[in-house]
Amino acid sequence: MKRANRNLKKELSQIILREVDFPPGLFLTIIDVKLVENSRKAKVFISAFPREKTKQALKFLDEHIYKIQQILNKRFKKSSIHPKIVFLNNEEKKEYS
């Protein structure tokens, strides 16, 4: 499971870096990815800079989640892993673990 989490984190990082145009002055880091519910769901914990724009970053990701999800599904086409992505604030990680 650790390997799947690591691979998913790597792929999502690349997708967000290359395929999503973030607003100027907003930087995002994927801190952790946890596959849950038999790999049907992926909790993606993010951190934004500046910190006060974390809610804006989460909203932006939610608005673009369909595109991100579609690209991810294509990259994992031959894999048995096709989780539904949920972006969460890293500061709330303890609540969701």
Secondary structure, 3 states (H helix, E strand, C coil): CHHHHHHHHHHHHHHHHHHCCCCCCCEEEEEEEEEECCCCEEEEEEEEECHHHHHHHHHHHHHCHHHHHHHHHHHCCCCCCCCEEEEEEHHHHHHHC
